[in-house]
Amino acid sequence: MIELSVQLAPKHPHGLILVNPVMTAAGTFGYGIEYSQLVDIQRLGAIICKGTTAKPKEGNPQPRLVEFPFGLLNSIGLQNIGVDAVIKEKAPVWAKWQVPVIVNIAGETVEEYGEVASKLDGVAGIRGIEVNISCPNVKAGGVEFGTSPHLAAEVTATVKARTSLPVIMKLSPNVTDIAEIAVAVAEAGADAVSLINTIKGMAIDITKKKPILGNITGGLSGPGIKPIALYMVYQVSKVVDIPVVGCGGIVSGSDAIEFLMAGATAVQLGTANLSNPAAALDVLEEIKIFMEKEKISKISDLIGVAKN
């Protein structure tokens, strides 16, 4: 028997135990409901639903996607149905599931993060909150919450004060020192951190002589960012004593195992879900095969083994 379960919130009064370390990343798996007709989602460690805001959002202007051989540049702009609709329409479905659903939230002010977190508290079917701090703070001239240790800590403390759910802070890679941000949110009470979010980028149509994306810039995800994400997970896992969830370019079991060895307690698959709905389940099976081959009985024996 192979023991695959992991604890994502060891410091939280109720904890957050996953039956395995493979999760789906926000924005790439919808609300899970869409994929439930295609794959056995109940075998996943957890599902992170798409970013949720206080009010519904239409998102950015088209075009929103640019494909590359090494990844995807997206500028969706957090299009979503809003927190009230999530609670009314999605949570009752999640409440019937075995797989835990974690709601990713976003905001333009610290108060908005707190408002959304408060509404989600105590809702059946919601097992945790992941906080996207790669958002512009409208009260601070557009500075991203995730680029400032002070702002990141403020959002963390506010969300923790407004919910009894485990809180995972999703960190932005678009910073000088991601470890500094990780320490700040950990000290502010985060139960875990997930990293990385997308890397800022753009593309230009040389025939039209203008940016391709309607919003000019977007977030790069996919295999091309994996080495960057892996290094950042390695850095962060050395400086915080809360679980780290690795995300960025994972498409195979060996990719996921690298993140675990770098110090991640769990992993998220994002862009891979868009081309292969069963990607996360494939990765889970590949992890099992690796562990059997290497005679590793517990997933905990893999976590952080490459750190020195």
Secondary structure, DSSP 4 states (H G I P E B T S, - for coil): --B--EES-TTSSS--EESSSEEE-TTSSTTSTTTTTTS-GGGSSEEEEEEE-SS-B--PPSP-EEEETTEEEE-----B--HHHIIIIIHHHHTT-SS-EEEEE--SSHHHHHHHHHHHTT-TT--EEEEE--SEEGGGTTEEGGG-HHHHHHHHHHHHHH-SS-EEEEPPS-SS-HHHHHHHHHHTT-SEEEE--PEEEE-EETTTTEESSTTSEEEEESGGGHHHHHHHHHHHHTT-SS-EEEESS--SHHHHHHHHHTT-SEEEE-THHHH-TTHHHHHHHHHHHHHHHTT--BGGGTTTTT--
